[in-house]
C-alpha cells in the first residue's frame, strides 16, 4: 500500500494524502459528504499511526558486498 500523511499548516492537522481539505470532491445527487479524517500529532510516524491504524513500516537497510576493482 502507498499511504501517505500530509500536514496542513493552516489548521495544524495531518490528513491522508487523498483526504486533504483542498481536494475537490464531485458528488452525485443523494450522495453524502463524509468528513475528512484528521490527526493532531507531533511527528510523521505518530500521525501515520493515528490516520491509518497501523505503524509506519520502514524497510531494513540492506547492504551488498562491495566490489573491489583490480587495476
BELDA-V717526 format. One record per residue. N is the residue number from 0. RES is the residue in one small letter. SS is DSSP state (a for helix, b for strand, c for the rest). PHI is phi in whole degrees, 0 to 359 (none if undefined). OMEGA is omega in whole degrees, 0 to 359 (999 if undefined). Layout:
BEGIN
n: [N/N]
res: [RES/RES]
ss: [SS/SS]
phi: [PHI/PHI]
omega: [OMEGA/OMEGA]
END
This chain:
BEGIN
n: [0/1/2/3/4/5/6/7/8/9/10/11/12/13/14/15/16/17/18/19/20/21/22/23/24/25/26/27/28/29/30/31/32/33/34/35/36/37/38/39/40/41/42/43/44/45/46/47/48/49/50/51/52/53/54/55/56/57/58/59/60/61/62/63/64/65/66/67/68/69/70]
res: [x/x/x/x/x/x/x/x/x/x/x/x/x/x/x/x/x/x/x/x/x/x/x/x/x/x/x/x/x/x/x/x/x/x/x/x/x/x/x/x/x/x/x/x/x/x/x/x/x/x/x/x/x/x/x/x/x/x/x/x/x/x/x/x/x/x/x/x/x/x/x]
ss: [c/c/c/c/b/b/b/b/c/c/c/c/b/b/b/b/a/a/a/c/c/c/c/c/c/c/c/c/c/c/c/c/c/c/c/c/c/b/b/c/c/c/c/a/a/a/a/a/a/a/a/a/c/c/c/c/c/c/c/c/c/c/c/c/c/c/c/c/c/c/c]
phi: [none/249/258/225/257/235/265/254/288/290/247/71/237/259/227/292/305/262/241/288/294/269/279/277/251/264/243/275/296/89/283/270/274/267/290/283/277/223/217/252/212/270/231/298/298/294/297/300/298/289/289/250/60/205/289/289/262/256/294/291/284/244/254/257/288/286/272/257/268/267/270]
omega: [178/180/179/174/182/180/176/184/180/179/176/181/176/178/170/187/183/179/180/185/180/176/179/180/175/181/176/180/178/178/180/176/179/181/176/174/180/180/172/184/180/183/178/181/179/179/180/180/180/184/188/176/171/183/177/180/179/182/178/176/179/180/176/181/178/176/178/180/178/181/999]
END
